[in-house]
Amino acid sequence: MSHYQEDDAEYMDEYDIEDIDDEMDEEFPSRYISGSDPDVDENDYSNNKISDTSAAQARRGKDIQGIPWGRLSITREKYRQTRLEQYKNYENIPQSGERSGKDCKITNKGASFYDFRLNSRSVKSTILHFQLRNLVWATSKHDVYLMSHFSVIHWSSLKHKKREILNVSGHVAPSEKHPGSLMEGFTQTQVSTLAVKDKLLVAGGFQGELICKHLDRPGIGFCSRSTYDDNAITNAIDIYVTPSGAVHFTASNNDCGVRDFDMEKYQLSKHFHFLWPVNHASLSPDGKLLIIVGDNPDVMLVDSDTGKTVMPLRGHLDYSFASAWHPDGVTFATGNQDKTCRIWDVRNLSESVSVLKGNLGAIRSIRYTSDGRYLAMAEPADFVHVYDVKSGYENEQEIDFFGEISGLSFSPDTESLFIGVWDRTYGSLLEYGRRRNYSYLDSLIM
């Protein structure tokens, strides 16, 4: 993963939706960059004249983000075209996005698997690193966790209420005593990645920090620094449960390491080292294989016990930042800065079986539904693509909005899809619900 520099911020800041017209400055005078000004009171948004958008309002023609296109000097269609033409995709290998198109599948984009439910303006999803976009996690169809400035926030879409779960702006230290835990804790942690699953929250930081909190216990459970290397940033966290029922998580770091932590014993159980920084790792459903992607075009499939390479997978043209297993344990997906998501089959690893193409930029986040029916992939901004796996990824729903994407997450029961949107004016949390064939069930599903 690239070292973060101030110049890199342009890949998020340069194309804020606010830039579409100077009229926006007059209409919404109190804009600010989400994630850059923690002192701003979010209650001030009541003065912005921008409110939440419900499904009923969207059906009546209101823009899902509340953008007043009718009062602007540019149409939504024209601005979309401008974004497609001018958005600057970050590449470590020049022209990788242009060269990756020849193998891509042609899809049918008219599908609708998930219906718009709500755009929640009071939930401000923020980003600290332009390449790391795994900061939104749903634990039920109504419960989602996300980063907002220096806080991990829980949002209940059922109650329309948020509460702070963890604040890392000051000093954070464990309230439980475990061997190997850093009892002195950390100060002013910059959270680069987040994972929440099975009542466990793990936040990773720019200096290799790992902060673990059990959601059903007060205080912090465990703190560790995975590495003291100068290039220490934690790029990704993956929480999983072993066949014996023990909760573990893997941490992927820029020091080329992947570390496995046993949260029953609160100990580092495995440490694998690779030849390049690891941006993401995913464990197969049977626990035997790890997908390793990072600062190399190759995808590595490795033995989860030994860390030895089973096979390098070739096809991507740039660095990869996302991976996910299908629940069947046979196929998996990888997302790359060459603007593609590749689907692989462990029964024939000589080449990918499908190549899915984004519109604007890198594929930075990938999720399968727990039933394996759908795959969602997020670009850096504006587009989330949902594919019907059963159709061979040929049928696609394209979710279209404006703003950088901090993460996406299906609920474990597959009923909800949450998307974090980072933008100075229109930052929010988008919620979609799975479309069902029988409308009379809506009251039960919602």
HELIX and SHEET records of a PDB file:
HELIX    1   1 GLU A    6  ALA A    9  5                                   4    
HELIX    2   2 GLU A   10  ASP A   13  1                                   4    
HELIX    3   3 ILE A   17  ILE A   20  5                                   4    
HELIX    4   4 GLU A   23  GLU A   27  1                                   5    
HELIX    5   5 GLU A   42  ASN A   48  5                                   7    
HELIX    6   6 ALA A   55  ARG A   59  1                                   5    
HELIX    7   7 TRP A   69  ARG A   71  5                                   3    
HELIX    8   8 ARG A   76  GLN A   86  1                                  11    
HELIX    9   9 SER A   96  ARG A   99  1                                   4    
HELIX   10  10 GLY A  101  ASP A  103  5                                   3    
HELIX   11  11 VAL A  389  SER A  391  5                                   3    
HELIX   12  12 SER A  439  LEU A  441  5                                   3    
HELIX   13  13 ASP A  442  ILE A  445  1                                   4    
SHEET    1   A 8 THR A  53  SER A  54  0                                        
SHEET    2   A 8 TYR A 114  SER A 120 -1                                        
SHEET    3   A 8 SER A 428  ARG A 434 -1                                        
SHEET    4   A 8 SER A 416  TRP A 422 -1                                        
SHEET    5   A 8 GLU A 396  PHE A 410 -1                                        
SHEET    6   A 8 ALA A 381  ASP A 388 -1                                        
SHEET    7   A 8 TYR A 374  ALA A 378 -1                                        
SHEET    8   A 8 SER A 365  TYR A 368 -1                                        
SHEET    1   B 4 VAL A 136  ALA A 138  0                                        
SHEET    2   B 4 ASP A 143  SER A 148 -1                                        
SHEET    3   B 4 SER A 151  SER A 156 -1                                        
SHEET    4   B 4 LYS A 161  ASN A 167 -1                                        
SHEET    1   C 2 HIS A 171  VAL A 172  0                                        
SHEET    2   C 2 PHE A 186  THR A 187 -1                                        
SHEET    1   D 4 VAL A 191  LYS A 197  0                                        
SHEET    2   D 4 LEU A 200  GLY A 205 -1                                        
SHEET    3   D 4 GLU A 209  HIS A 214 -1                                        
SHEET    4   D 4 PHE A 222  ARG A 225 -1                                        
SHEET    1   E 4 THR A 234  VAL A 241  0                                        
SHEET    2   E 4 VAL A 247  ASN A 253 -1                                        
SHEET    3   E 4 GLY A 257  ASP A 262 -1                                        
SHEET    4   E 4 GLN A 267  HIS A 273 -1                                        
SHEET    1   F 4 VAL A 278  LEU A 283  0                                        
SHEET    2   F 4 LEU A 289  GLY A 294 -1                                        
SHEET    3   F 4 VAL A 299  ASP A 303 -1                                        
SHEET    4   F 4 THR A 309  LEU A 313 -1                                        
SHEET    1   G 4 SER A 320  TRP A 325  0                                        
SHEET    2   G 4 THR A 331  ASN A 336 -1                                        
SHEET    3   G 4 THR A 340  ASP A 345 -1                                        
SHEET    4   G 4 SER A 354  LYS A 357 -1                                        
END                                                                             
